[in-house]
Amino acid sequence: MEKLLSLTPGQAGYSHEDAATQILGLLERAAKAGAWAVDLPARHFSWTTQLAALLGISPSAAPSFEEALAFYAPESRALMAGAFEACMEYGTPFDEEAQVIAAGGRLLWVRSLGEALRDAAGRVVRVQGILHDLTDKKMAEQDSLRLTMRLSTTLASITDAFATLDMEGRFVYVNPESERLLRRKSRELLGQTLWQAVNANRGGRLRREVRHALVSGQPVEFEEFYADLGKWLELRAYPFEEGLAVYFRDITERKAAKDEIEHLAFYDALTQLPNRKLLMDRLQGALADGAGHCRIGALMFIDLDHFKVLNDTLGHSKGDLLLQKVASRLAACVRHNDTVARLGGDEFVVLLEDQGESPEDAITRTRVVGEKILAALSEPYDLAGHEHHATCSVGITLFSQQQESIGDLLKQADLAMYGAKAASRNTLCFFDPQMQAAATANAAVNVELRQGLRNREFLLYYQPQVGNEGHMVGVEALIRWRHPKRGLVLPDEFIAQAEESGLILPLGKWVLEAACAQLAAWAGRPETAHLSIAVNVSVRQFRHPDFVELVMAAIEEAGISAHRLKLELTESLLASNIEITIAKMGILKQAGVTLSIDDFGMGYSALSYLKHLPLDQLKIDRSFVKDVLTDPNDAAIARTIIGLAQSLGLGVMAEGVETEAQREFLVRYGCGCYQGYLFCKALPIDELEAFMLGKRA
């Protein structure tokens, strides 16, 4: 269709098609509509006579597509331009209500419909449609709305603060509720503008909204805070012939409740710092800003050292007070545009934006802030009259446009924080990719450990312990992992990870129960009934609240004599909570369990506490035995441990004895029991049984 203007009867070439076109024109006039078309790709625009007449334009006018689009009123132009483009590009039909500017500046409401025509290849070659004049309908709706507003004025004035304004925004009528809300008598308000009454800025939102309602004839509704009133007001203004009907509502309490809910949603209740949710929002924004400006930011993960000890000894109220003071100090260490957040417990995160463009600059600047935090948090705290000293461990990771997700960044900072703890605490550590590799490897080991427990892949080896006469007095139970792919794995390769992950608890329980079961088997044979089994107990196991009950249950289940079970406790148990340690050891000792301190002399023991411990034995660490013949210091330590044990009435066991000369030295100074390759390596139970049989033979 190159032209949509119809031919009239009698002209050359008049046909039935021409008659159909004329009938279409009649229908257009009856419906107050007109048709148009845009041919592609040239965007040639054509229209019918009726559409030209609808707009008051000469039928001979031939506007371009851009000129035709300009007939739409400014507030409708962007909407319709987008609709046309979508239809021409993708064939998307449209059906929109819009305003057009006809000849003489007349504003018409129209319904604009358009659809696409495609060629055989599916390409859009034409967009065509109609404009339907809705002006009369819209005017009728507005008349109806005005009538409704008058009725609404009468009804709403009963309960709400209500007033009417003239076409200049001045008060014409004010009801008593409005007087109360605005704190002015009606005689003071009448003749004043609404914005004068509430002392609002003349060019502010209130005046703009009122003028818009008066000019456009459209209702407006908004809320705003008015300082002179000290209130949040909700205003609804409805146009009518003489001006506006305005309703006021005091929403101050509602806004306060909403603000409080939002604060609770985004801030930590104890410290008033941003919480995890708000931190995530700000970190997302920081990542986006960093990508746009090539600036590097930093994320710090801060964990208080030994916070649990404070809670356990002084109570949670003191712990909460410390967290509040830490929050205050952290906030004082950073810029106003940085973020200090509390994740929960004693974990805090600091988000530092714009630390420089190069990694070197970012590391230097971030290190300065980190060291400032370490210094600030290590200053003494006054906790309601109690002076407390605390330190923290800080993990740091940098981020820029190349970084991964928010979750990855938090994991990296967390890993770096654990690196700081491993490096003696009260220090900071930057994330290194090797940390991630180690964490991934550890996670894999955790999974395999769990599978190993489930699949019963663990077994016990036993290393004989002998007395001065050369007879076996017992064995030490040593765990091994029969890994399906790696073969036999020694404890050095997995015990530390089991300890860190907490899997040491089920693993230790299995070792204890397996050892008790073996003692029960030996108890029924005269040649083995006298043997004891030593089981290593980690700090985490011993600290567990149910540890004593677990030991007693294993003994009872196996039906063994408690004194045949020896628990080798690590010396680091004496570093803290000594009273709890002594109490637990006392219960076990009273039940008959033999207690030994393993690796004695490695540096943790406080001799003042040692005399109070209900021990049976000290075990000299292999590191002292190894060079006892060549290193005078090791020889002196070994002699001292033996002498100390004798003075306290305790037995002594030396481990790592590999030569007869070492044994003779230890015998000379009073050691009573030995363990090491000089006698036998650790063996599985069947080989140990064969070894014992050979010794008897």
C-alpha positions as CSV (number, residue, x, y, z in Angstrom):
1,M,0.0,0.0,0.0
2,E,1.9,3.0,-1.3
3,K,-1.0,5.4,-0.4
4,L,-4.0,5.0,1.8
5,L,-6.0,8.0,0.4
6,S,-9.1,6.6,-1.3
7,L,-10.3,7.2,-4.9
8,T,-13.8,8.7,-5.5
9,P,-16.4,7.1,-7.9
10,G,-16.1,8.3,-11.5
11,Q,-12.4,8.6,-11.5
12,A,-10.4,6.7,-14.0
13,G,-9.5,3.3,-12.7
14,Y,-12.4,3.2,-10.3
15,S,-13.1,-0.5,-9.2
16,H,-14.7,-2.6,-6.6
17,E,-11.5,-2.3,-4.6
18,D,-12.0,1.5,-4.7
19,A,-15.6,1.0,-3.5
20,A,-14.3,-1.1,-0.5
21,T,-11.8,1.7,0.3
22,Q,-14.6,4.3,0.3
23,I,-16.7,2.1,2.6
24,L,-13.7,1.8,4.9
25,G,-13.5,5.6,4.9
26,L,-17.2,5.8,6.0
27,L,-16.5,3.4,8.8
28,E,-13.5,5.4,9.9
29,R,-15.6,8.6,10.1
30,A,-18.4,6.8,12.0
31,A,-15.9,5.4,14.5
32,K,-13.9,8.6,14.7
33,A,-10.8,6.7,13.7
34,G,-8.2,6.8,10.9
35,A,-5.7,4.3,9.5
36,W,-1.9,4.7,8.8
37,A,0.9,2.6,7.5
38,V,4.8,2.6,7.6
39,D,6.6,0.8,4.8
40,L,10.0,-0.7,5.5
41,P,12.9,-0.4,5.3
42,A,12.5,3.2,4.0
43,R,10.0,4.1,6.8
44,H,7.7,5.7,4.3
45,F,4.6,6.9,6.2
46,S,1.1,7.2,4.7
47,W,-2.3,7.8,6.2
48,T,-6.0,7.9,5.3
49,T,-8.0,11.0,4.6
50,Q,-10.0,10.4,7.8
51,L,-6.9,10.3,10.0
52,A,-5.7,13.6,8.5
53,A,-9.1,15.1,9.1
54,L,-9.1,13.7,12.7
55,L,-5.9,15.7,13.3
56,G,-7.1,18.8,11.4
57,I,-4.4,18.4,8.8
58,S,-4.8,18.8,5.0
59,P,-5.2,15.3,3.3
60,S,-2.5,16.4,0.8
61,A,0.1,16.7,3.6
62,A,2.7,14.0,3.4
63,P,4.6,13.9,6.8
64,S,7.6,11.7,7.3
65,F,7.6,9.0,9.9
66,E,9.5,11.3,12.3
67,E,7.0,14.1,11.7
68,A,4.1,11.8,12.2
69,L,5.5,10.7,15.5
70,A,5.8,14.3,16.6
71,F,2.0,14.5,16.6
72,Y,2.1,12.6,19.9
73,A,2.2,14.9,23.0
74,P,5.6,15.0,24.8
75,E,4.3,12.8,27.7
76,S,3.3,10.1,25.3
77,R,6.0,10.4,22.6
78,A,8.6,8.2,24.3
79,L,6.1,5.4,24.9
80,M,4.8,5.4,21.3
81,A,8.3,5.7,19.8
82,G,9.3,2.6,21.8
83,A,6.1,0.8,20.6
84,F,6.8,1.6,17.0
85,E,10.4,0.5,17.2
86,A,9.5,-2.8,18.8
87,C,6.9,-3.5,16.1
88,M,9.2,-2.6,13.2
89,E,12.2,-4.5,14.7
90,Y,10.5,-7.6,16.1
91,G,6.9,-7.5,14.9
92,T,5.5,-6.8,18.4
93,P,1.9,-5.5,18.1
94,F,0.8,-2.6,20.3
95,D,-2.3,-1.2,21.8
96,E,-1.8,2.0,23.8
97,E,-3.7,5.0,25.0
98,A,-1.9,8.2,24.3
99,Q,-2.4,11.9,23.7
100,V,-1.8,13.7,20.4
101,I,-1.7,17.3,19.5
102,A,-4.1,18.2,16.7
103,A,-4.2,21.4,14.6
104,G,-4.6,24.5,16.7
105,G,-2.9,22.9,19.7
106,R,-6.0,20.8,20.5
107,L,-5.1,17.9,22.8
108,L,-6.8,14.6,21.9
109,W,-6.9,11.3,23.7
110,V,-6.5,8.4,21.2
111,R,-6.2,4.6,21.3
112,S,-3.3,3.7,19.0
113,L,-3.2,0.2,17.6
114,G,-0.5,-1.3,15.4
115,E,0.6,-4.6,13.9
116,A,3.3,-5.9,11.6
117,L,3.1,-7.5,8.1
118,R,5.8,-9.9,7.1
119,D,7.1,-11.1,3.7
120,A,7.6,-14.8,2.8
121,A,11.0,-14.8,4.5
122,G,9.4,-13.6,7.8
123,R,10.9,-10.1,7.6
124,V,8.7,-7.2,8.8
125,V,8.0,-5.2,5.6
126,R,5.2,-3.0,6.9
127,V,3.6,-1.7,10.1
128,Q,0.0,-0.6,9.9
129,G,-2.7,0.4,12.3
130,I,-5.4,2.9,13.4
131,L,-5.9,5.8,15.7
132,H,-9.2,5.9,17.5
133,D,-10.4,9.2,19.0
134,L,-11.2,8.7,22.8
135,T,-11.5,12.3,23.7
136,D,-15.2,12.4,24.3
137,K,-15.0,9.2,26.4
138,K,-12.2,10.7,28.5
139,M,-14.0,13.9,29.0
140,A,-17.0,12.0,30.2
141,E,-14.8,10.0,32.6
142,Q,-13.4,13.3,34.0
143,D,-16.9,14.7,34.5
144,S,-17.8,11.5,36.3
145,L,-14.7,11.8,38.4
146,R,-15.5,15.4,39.3
147,L,-18.9,14.4,40.5
148,T,-17.4,11.5,42.5
149,M,-14.9,14.0,44.1
150,R,-17.7,16.2,45.3
151,L,-19.4,13.2,46.9
152,S,-16.1,12.1,48.4
153,T,-15.6,15.6,49.8
154,T,-18.8,15.3,51.8
155,L,-18.1,11.8,53.1
156,A,-14.4,12.1,53.9
157,S,-14.8,15.3,55.9
158,I,-16.5,13.4,58.6
159,T,-13.3,11.5,59.7
160,D,-10.2,12.9,58.0
161,A,-8.6,16.3,58.0
162,F,-10.2,17.9,54.9
163,A,-9.9,21.2,53.1
164,T,-10.7,22.7,49.8
165,L,-8.4,24.9,47.8
166,D,-9.1,27.4,45.0
167,M,-7.3,27.4,41.6
168,E,-4.4,29.2,43.2
169,G,-3.9,26.7,46.0
170,R,-5.5,28.9,48.7
171,F,-7.7,27.6,51.4
172,V,-11.4,28.1,50.9
173,Y,-12.7,25.7,53.5
174,V,-11.0,23.9,56.5
175,N,-12.7,21.4,58.7
176,P,-12.0,21.1,62.5
177,E,-9.7,18.1,62.1
178,S,-7.5,20.1,59.7
179,E,-7.3,22.9,62.3
180,R,-6.0,20.4,64.9
181,L,-3.6,18.8,62.5
182,L,-2.2,22.1,61.1
183,R,-2.3,23.8,64.6
184,R,-4.0,26.8,63.1
185,K,-7.6,28.2,63.3
186,S,-9.6,28.3,60.1
187,R,-9.6,32.2,60.2
188,E,-5.8,32.1,60.0
189,L,-5.7,29.6,57.2
190,L,-8.4,30.9,54.8
191,G,-6.8,32.8,52.0
192,Q,-3.4,31.3,52.6
193,T,-1.8,28.8,50.2
194,L,-1.3,25.3,51.5
195,W,2.4,25.6,51.3
196,Q,2.4,28.8,53.3
197,A,0.3,27.1,56.0
198,V,2.9,24.3,56.6
199,N,5.8,26.6,55.9
200,A,6.9,24.4,53.0
201,N,9.5,25.6,50.5
202,R,7.7,27.6,47.8
203,G,9.5,25.6,45.1
204,G,9.2,22.3,46.9
205,R,7.3,19.2,46.3
206,L,4.0,20.3,47.9
207,R,3.6,23.2,45.6
208,R,4.6,21.2,42.6
209,E,2.1,18.4,43.3
210,V,-0.7,20.9,44.0
211,R,0.0,22.8,40.8
212,H,0.1,19.5,38.8
213,A,-3.3,18.5,40.1
214,L,-4.8,21.9,39.3
215,V,-3.3,22.0,35.8
216,S,-3.7,18.4,34.7
217,G,-7.0,17.7,36.4
218,Q,-5.5,14.5,37.7
219,P,-5.5,13.4,41.4
220,V,-2.2,13.3,43.3
221,E,-1.2,11.4,46.4
222,F,2.1,11.7,48.3
223,E,3.7,11.9,51.7
224,E,6.2,14.3,53.1
225,F,7.8,15.4,56.4
226,Y,7.0,19.0,57.6
227,A,9.6,20.2,60.1
228,D,7.4,23.0,61.6
229,L,4.7,20.5,62.4
230,G,7.2,17.8,63.4
231,K,4.9,15.4,61.4
232,W,4.8,13.2,58.4
233,L,1.6,14.0,56.5
234,E,0.0,12.0,53.7
235,L,-1.8,14.3,51.3
236,R,-4.4,13.3,48.7
237,A,-5.7,16.0,46.4
238,Y,-8.7,15.6,44.0
239,P,-9.4,18.2,41.3
240,F,-13.0,19.6,40.8
241,E,-14.3,22.6,38.9
242,E,-13.4,25.2,41.5
243,G,-10.1,23.8,42.7
244,L,-9.0,20.9,44.8
245,A,-10.4,18.8,47.6
246,V,-7.5,17.9,49.9
247,Y,-7.3,15.2,52.6
248,F,-4.5,15.2,55.3
249,R,-3.5,12.2,57.4
250,D,-0.9,12.2,60.2
251,I,1.3,9.1,59.4
252,T,4.2,10.0,61.8
253,E,3.7,6.9,64.0
254,R,3.3,4.6,60.9
255,K,6.5,6.0,59.4
256,A,8.4,5.6,62.7
257,A,7.2,1.9,63.0
258,K,8.3,1.4,59.3
259,D,11.7,3.0,59.9
260,E,12.2,0.8,63.0
261,I,11.3,-2.3,61.1
262,E,13.7,-1.3,58.3
263,H,16.4,-0.6,60.9
264,L,15.9,-4.0,62.5
265,A,16.0,-5.6,59.0
266,F,19.4,-4.0,58.1
267,Y,21.1,-3.3,61.4
268,D,22.4,-5.5,64.3
269,A,20.4,-5.0,67.4
270,L,23.3,-5.2,69.8
271,T,25.9,-3.0,68.2
272,Q,23.7,-0.9,65.8
273,L,26.2,-1.8,63.0
274,P,25.0,-2.9,59.6
275,N,24.1,-6.6,59.5
276,R,24.9,-9.3,56.9
277,K,22.0,-8.2,54.6
278,L,23.0,-4.6,54.5
279,L,26.7,-5.6,54.1
280,M,25.8,-7.7,51.1
281,D,23.9,-4.8,49.5
282,R,26.8,-2.5,50.0
283,L,29.4,-5.0,48.9
284,Q,27.4,-5.6,45.7
285,G,27.4,-1.8,45.1
286,A,31.1,-1.6,45.8
287,L,31.8,-4.4,43.2
288,A,29.7,-2.5,40.6
289,D,31.5,0.8,41.4
290,G,34.9,-0.9,41.3
291,A,34.2,-2.4,37.9
292,G,33.1,1.0,36.5
293,H,36.1,2.9,37.8
294,C,38.9,0.3,37.9
295,R,39.4,0.9,41.6
296,I,40.4,-1.8,44.1
297,G,38.5,-2.4,47.3
298,A,39.3,-4.5,50.4
299,L,37.2,-6.8,52.6
300,M,38.4,-7.5,56.2
301,F,37.1,-10.4,58.2
302,I,37.7,-9.8,61.9
303,D,37.3,-12.4,64.7
304,L,38.0,-11.8,68.4
305,D,40.6,-14.1,69.9
306,H,39.4,-16.3,72.8
307,F,36.0,-14.5,73.0
308,K,34.3,-17.7,74.2
309,V,36.6,-17.7,77.2
310,L,35.3,-14.3,78.2
311,N,31.7,-15.5,77.8
312,D,32.3,-18.6,79.8
313,T,34.1,-16.9,82.7
314,L,32.5,-13.5,83.1
315,G,29.1,-14.2,81.5
316,H,27.3,-13.1,78.3
317,S,26.5,-9.6,79.6
318,K,30.2,-8.8,79.7
319,G,30.6,-10.4,76.3
320,D,27.9,-8.2,74.9
321,L,29.5,-5.1,76.4
322,L,32.8,-6.0,74.8
323,L,31.1,-6.5,71.4
324,Q,29.6,-3.0,71.7
325,K,32.9,-1.4,72.5
326,V,34.7,-3.3,69.7
327,A,32.0,-2.0,67.3
328,S,32.6,1.5,68.4
329,R,36.4,1.2,68.1
330,L,36.1,-0.4,64.6
331,A,33.9,2.5,63.4
332,A,36.5,5.0,64.6
333,C,39.2,3.3,62.6
334,V,37.7,3.8,59.2
335,R,36.3,6.5,56.9
336,H,32.7,7.6,57.1
337,N,32.0,6.0,53.7
338,D,33.4,2.7,54.7
339,T,31.2,0.0,56.2
340,V,31.7,-1.8,59.5
341,A,29.3,-4.7,59.9
342,R,28.6,-7.5,62.4
343,L,27.9,-10.9,61.0
344,G,27.1,-12.5,64.3
345,G,28.8,-13.7,67.4
346,D,32.3,-12.1,67.6
347,E,32.7,-11.8,63.8
348,F,32.9,-8.4,62.2
349,V,33.5,-7.3,58.6
350,V,35.0,-4.1,57.3
351,L,34.4,-3.0,53.7
352,L,36.9,-0.5,52.4
353,E,36.2,1.1,49.0
354,D,38.6,2.9,46.7
355,Q,42.0,1.7,48.1
356,G,43.8,2.5,44.9
357,E,44.2,1.5,41.3
358,S,47.2,-0.9,41.7
359,P,47.3,-4.0,44.0
360,E,50.5,-2.6,45.6
361,D,48.8,0.7,46.6
362,A,45.7,-1.2,47.8
363,I,47.7,-3.6,50.0
364,T,49.7,-0.7,51.5
365,R,46.6,1.4,52.4
366,T,44.7,-1.6,53.6
367,R,47.5,-2.8,55.8
368,V,47.6,0.6,57.5
369,V,43.9,0.3,58.3
370,G,44.4,-3.3,59.5
371,E,47.2,-2.4,61.8
372,K,45.2,0.5,63.2
373,I,42.4,-1.9,64.0
374,L,44.8,-4.3,65.7
375,A,46.2,-1.5,67.8
376,A,42.7,-0.1,68.7
377,L,41.2,-3.5,69.6
378,S,44.2,-4.5,71.8
379,E,43.8,-1.5,74.1
380,P,42.3,-2.4,77.6
381,Y,38.5,-2.5,77.9
382,D,36.5,-1.4,80.9
383,L,33.7,-3.9,81.2
384,A,31.5,-2.5,83.9
385,G,34.5,-2.1,86.3
386,H,36.4,-5.2,85.0
387,E,39.5,-4.5,83.0
388,H,39.7,-6.9,80.1
389,H,42.4,-7.3,77.4
390,A,41.5,-8.7,74.0
391,T,43.1,-9.2,70.6
392,C,41.7,-10.1,67.2
393,S,42.7,-11.9,64.0
394,V,42.2,-10.1,60.7
395,G,41.8,-11.7,57.3
396,I,41.9,-9.5,54.2
397,T,41.0,-10.0,50.5
398,L,41.1,-7.4,47.7
399,F,38.5,-7.1,45.0
400,S,38.1,-5.3,41.7
401,Q,36.3,-5.8,38.4
402,Q,37.9,-9.2,37.9
403,Q,36.7,-10.7,41.2
404,E,34.2,-13.5,41.8
405,S,31.0,-13.5,43.7
406,I,30.3,-11.9,47.0
407,G,30.2,-15.4,48.6
408,D,33.7,-16.1,47.2
409,L,35.0,-12.8,48.7
410,L,33.7,-13.6,52.1
411,K,35.2,-17.1,52.0
412,Q,38.5,-15.7,51.0
413,A,38.5,-13.1,53.8
414,D,37.4,-15.9,56.2
415,L,40.3,-18.2,55.1
416,A,42.8,-15.4,55.5
417,M,41.4,-14.8,59.0
418,Y,42.1,-18.4,59.9
419,G,45.5,-17.9,58.4
420,A,46.0,-15.0,60.9
421,K,44.9,-17.2,63.8
422,A,47.3,-20.0,62.7
423,A,50.1,-17.4,62.7
424,S,49.7,-16.8,66.4
425,R,46.6,-14.5,66.4
426,N,46.6,-10.7,67.0
427,T,47.8,-10.2,63.5
428,L,46.5,-9.7,59.9
429,C,46.8,-11.9,56.9
430,F,46.1,-11.3,53.2
431,F,44.3,-13.9,51.2
432,D,46.5,-16.1,49.0
433,P,45.1,-18.5,46.3
434,Q,47.0,-21.3,48.0
435,M,44.7,-20.9,51.0
436,Q,41.8,-21.6,48.7
437,A,43.6,-24.7,47.4
438,A,44.3,-25.9,50.9
439,A,40.7,-25.2,52.0
440,T,39.4,-27.2,49.0
441,A,41.7,-30.1,49.8
442,N,40.6,-30.0,53.4
443,A,37.0,-30.0,52.4
444,A,37.7,-33.1,50.3
445,V,39.4,-34.8,53.2
446,N,36.4,-34.0,55.4
447,V,34.1,-35.7,52.9
448,E,36.5,-38.7,52.7
449,L,36.7,-38.9,56.5
450,R,33.0,-39.0,56.8
451,Q,32.8,-41.7,54.2
452,G,35.6,-43.6,55.9
453,L,33.7,-43.6,59.2
454,R,30.5,-44.7,57.4
455,N,32.4,-47.5,55.5
456,R,34.5,-48.6,58.5
457,E,37.7,-47.9,56.8
458,F,39.6,-47.2,60.0
459,L,41.5,-49.7,62.1
460,L,43.8,-49.8,65.1
461,Y,47.5,-50.7,65.2
462,Y,49.1,-51.4,68.5
463,Q,52.6,-50.6,69.6
464,P,53.9,-52.7,72.6
465,Q,55.0,-51.0,75.8
466,V,57.5,-52.9,78.0
467,G,58.8,-52.7,81.5
468,N,62.4,-52.9,82.8
469,E,62.3,-56.7,82.7
470,G,61.5,-56.7,79.0
471,H,57.9,-58.0,79.5
472,M,55.0,-56.3,77.8
473,V,52.9,-54.3,80.1
474,G,50.5,-52.9,77.5
475,V,50.1,-51.3,74.1
476,E,49.3,-47.9,72.7
477,A,46.4,-47.9,70.2
478,L,47.3,-46.0,67.1
479,I,44.7,-45.3,64.4
480,R,45.2,-46.0,60.7
481,W,43.1,-45.2,57.7
482,R,42.6,-48.0,55.1
483,H,41.9,-45.5,52.3
484,P,40.3,-47.2,49.2
485,K,42.6,-45.2,46.8
486,R,45.6,-44.1,48.8
487,G,46.2,-47.3,50.8
488,L,47.2,-47.2,54.4
489,V,47.2,-43.5,55.6
490,L,49.0,-42.6,58.8
491,P,47.4,-40.3,61.4
492,D,49.7,-37.4,60.7
493,E,47.9,-36.9,57.4
494,F,44.4,-36.6,58.7
495,I,44.1,-36.1,62.5
496,A,44.7,-32.4,62.3
497,Q,41.9,-32.0,59.8
498,A,39.6,-34.2,61.8
499,E,40.4,-32.0,64.9
500,E,39.6,-28.8,63.0
501,S,36.4,-30.1,61.4
502,G,35.0,-31.7,64.6
503,L,35.2,-35.2,63.1
504,I,37.7,-36.1,65.9
505,L,34.7,-36.6,68.1
506,P,33.1,-39.5,66.3
507,L,36.5,-40.8,65.3
508,G,37.8,-40.6,68.9
509,K,34.6,-42.4,70.1
510,W,35.2,-45.2,67.7
511,V,38.9,-45.6,68.8
512,L,37.8,-45.7,72.5
513,E,35.1,-48.3,71.9
514,A,37.4,-50.4,69.7
515,A,40.2,-50.3,72.4
516,C,37.7,-51.3,75.1
517,A,36.5,-54.2,72.9
518,Q,40.0,-55.4,72.5
519,L,40.6,-55.2,76.3
520,A,37.5,-57.3,76.8
521,A,38.9,-59.9,74.3
522,W,42.2,-60.0,76.1
523,A,40.6,-60.2,79.6
524,G,39.4,-63.7,78.8
525,R,42.9,-65.1,78.2
526,P,45.4,-65.4,81.1
527,E,48.4,-64.5,79.0
528,T,46.9,-61.1,78.0
529,A,44.6,-60.3,80.8
530,H,47.2,-58.1,82.5
531,L,47.8,-55.8,79.4
532,S,46.6,-52.3,79.3
533,I,45.7,-50.2,76.2
534,A,46.7,-46.5,76.0
535,V,44.3,-44.3,74.0
536,N,45.2,-40.7,72.9
537,V,42.7,-38.1,73.7
538,S,42.7,-34.7,72.0
539,V,41.9,-31.4,73.6
540,R,38.6,-31.1,71.7
541,Q,37.5,-34.6,72.8
542,F,38.3,-33.9,76.4
543,R,36.6,-30.5,76.4
544,H,33.4,-32.0,75.1
545,P,30.7,-31.8,77.9
546,D,29.9,-35.5,77.6
547,F,33.4,-36.9,77.4
548,V,33.4,-38.5,80.9
549,E,30.0,-40.1,80.3
550,L,31.3,-41.4,76.9
551,V,34.3,-43.0,78.5
552,M,32.3,-44.6,81.3
553,A,29.7,-45.9,78.8
554,A,32.5,-47.5,76.7
555,I,34.0,-49.3,79.8
556,E,30.6,-50.5,80.9
557,E,29.5,-51.7,77.4
558,A,32.8,-53.7,77.1
559,G,32.6,-55.0,80.7
560,I,36.3,-54.3,81.3
561,S,38.3,-53.2,84.4
562,A,38.7,-49.5,84.1
563,H,42.3,-49.5,85.2
564,R,43.3,-51.4,82.1
565,L,42.3,-48.4,80.0
566,K,44.9,-45.7,80.0
567,L,44.0,-42.2,78.6
568,E,47.0,-40.3,77.3
569,L,46.0,-36.6,77.6
570,T,47.8,-33.9,75.6
571,E,49.9,-31.5,77.7
572,S,48.1,-28.5,76.1
573,L,45.1,-29.3,78.2
574,L,46.9,-27.5,81.1
575,A,47.0,-24.2,79.2
576,S,43.5,-23.1,80.1
577,N,40.4,-24.0,82.2
578,I,42.6,-26.0,84.5
579,E,39.9,-26.3,87.2
580,I,37.5,-28.0,84.7
581,T,40.4,-30.2,83.6
582,I,41.2,-31.3,87.2
583,A,37.5,-32.0,87.9
584,K,37.0,-34.2,84.9
585,M,40.3,-36.1,85.5
586,G,39.3,-36.6,89.1
587,I,36.0,-38.3,88.1
588,L,37.8,-40.6,85.7
589,K,40.6,-41.4,88.3
590,Q,38.0,-42.2,90.9
591,A,36.3,-44.6,88.4
592,G,39.7,-46.4,88.1
593,V,40.8,-45.1,84.7
594,T,44.6,-44.7,84.3
595,L,45.7,-41.2,83.3
596,S,48.9,-40.2,81.6
597,I,50.3,-36.9,80.2
598,D,51.5,-37.5,76.7
599,D,54.5,-35.7,75.2
600,F,55.4,-34.2,78.6
601,G,57.9,-31.4,78.5
602,M,56.8,-29.7,75.3
603,G,56.2,-26.4,77.0
604,Y,52.6,-26.0,78.3
605,S,52.7,-27.5,81.8
606,A,52.5,-25.2,84.8
607,L,54.3,-27.1,87.5
608,S,52.2,-25.4,90.2
609,Y,49.2,-27.2,88.8
610,L,50.9,-30.5,88.1
611,K,50.9,-31.6,91.8
612,H,47.1,-31.2,91.8
613,L,46.4,-33.4,88.8
614,P,45.2,-36.9,89.5
615,L,47.8,-38.5,87.3
616,D,49.4,-42.0,87.1
617,Q,52.2,-41.4,84.6
618,L,54.3,-38.9,82.6
619,K,55.3,-39.8,79.1
620,I,58.7,-38.4,77.9
621,D,58.3,-37.1,74.3
622,R,60.3,-38.8,71.6
623,S,62.1,-35.6,70.7
624,F,64.0,-35.7,74.0
625,V,64.7,-39.4,73.8
626,K,66.1,-39.2,70.3
627,D,69.3,-37.2,71.2
628,V,69.5,-38.1,74.9
629,L,73.0,-39.5,74.4
630,T,74.4,-36.6,72.3
631,D,72.6,-33.5,73.5
632,P,73.2,-32.4,77.1
633,N,70.0,-30.4,77.1
634,D,67.8,-33.3,76.1
635,A,69.6,-35.5,78.6
636,A,69.0,-33.0,81.4
637,I,65.3,-32.7,80.4
638,A,64.8,-36.4,80.4
639,R,66.5,-36.7,83.9
640,T,64.4,-33.9,85.2
641,I,61.1,-35.4,84.0
642,I,62.1,-38.8,85.6
643,G,63.0,-37.0,88.8
644,L,59.8,-35.0,88.9
645,A,57.7,-38.1,88.3
646,Q,59.5,-39.9,91.1
647,S,59.0,-37.0,93.5
648,L,55.3,-36.9,92.7
649,G,54.9,-40.7,92.9
650,L,54.2,-41.1,89.2
651,G,55.3,-43.7,86.7
652,V,57.4,-42.7,83.7
653,M,57.0,-44.0,80.1
654,A,59.6,-43.0,77.4
655,E,58.5,-43.2,73.8
656,G,60.7,-43.3,70.7
657,V,63.3,-45.6,72.2
658,E,65.3,-47.1,69.3
659,T,68.6,-48.2,70.7
660,E,69.8,-50.2,73.6
661,A,72.0,-47.4,74.7
662,Q,69.0,-45.0,75.0
663,R,67.2,-47.6,77.1
664,E,70.2,-48.1,79.4
665,F,70.5,-44.3,79.9
666,L,66.8,-44.1,80.9
667,V,67.0,-47.2,83.1
668,R,70.0,-45.6,84.9
669,Y,68.0,-42.6,85.9
670,G,64.9,-44.5,87.0
671,C,62.6,-44.8,83.9
672,G,60.2,-47.7,84.3
673,C,58.5,-48.3,80.9
674,Y,59.5,-47.9,77.3
675,Q,58.0,-47.8,73.8
676,G,59.7,-47.7,70.4
677,Y,61.3,-49.6,67.5
678,L,63.9,-51.1,69.8
679,F,61.1,-53.4,71.0
680,C,58.5,-53.4,68.1
681,K,56.8,-51.1,65.7
682,A,53.1,-50.6,65.7
683,L,51.2,-53.7,64.3
684,P,47.7,-54.7,63.4
685,I,46.1,-57.0,65.9
686,D,46.8,-60.3,64.1
687,E,50.5,-59.5,63.7
688,L,50.6,-58.2,67.3
689,E,49.1,-61.5,68.5
690,A,51.8,-63.4,66.5
691,F,54.5,-61.2,68.0
692,M,53.3,-61.8,71.5
693,L,53.1,-65.6,70.9
694,G,56.7,-65.5,69.6
695,K,57.9,-63.6,72.7
696,R,56.3,-66.2,74.9
697,A,57.8,-69.0,72.9
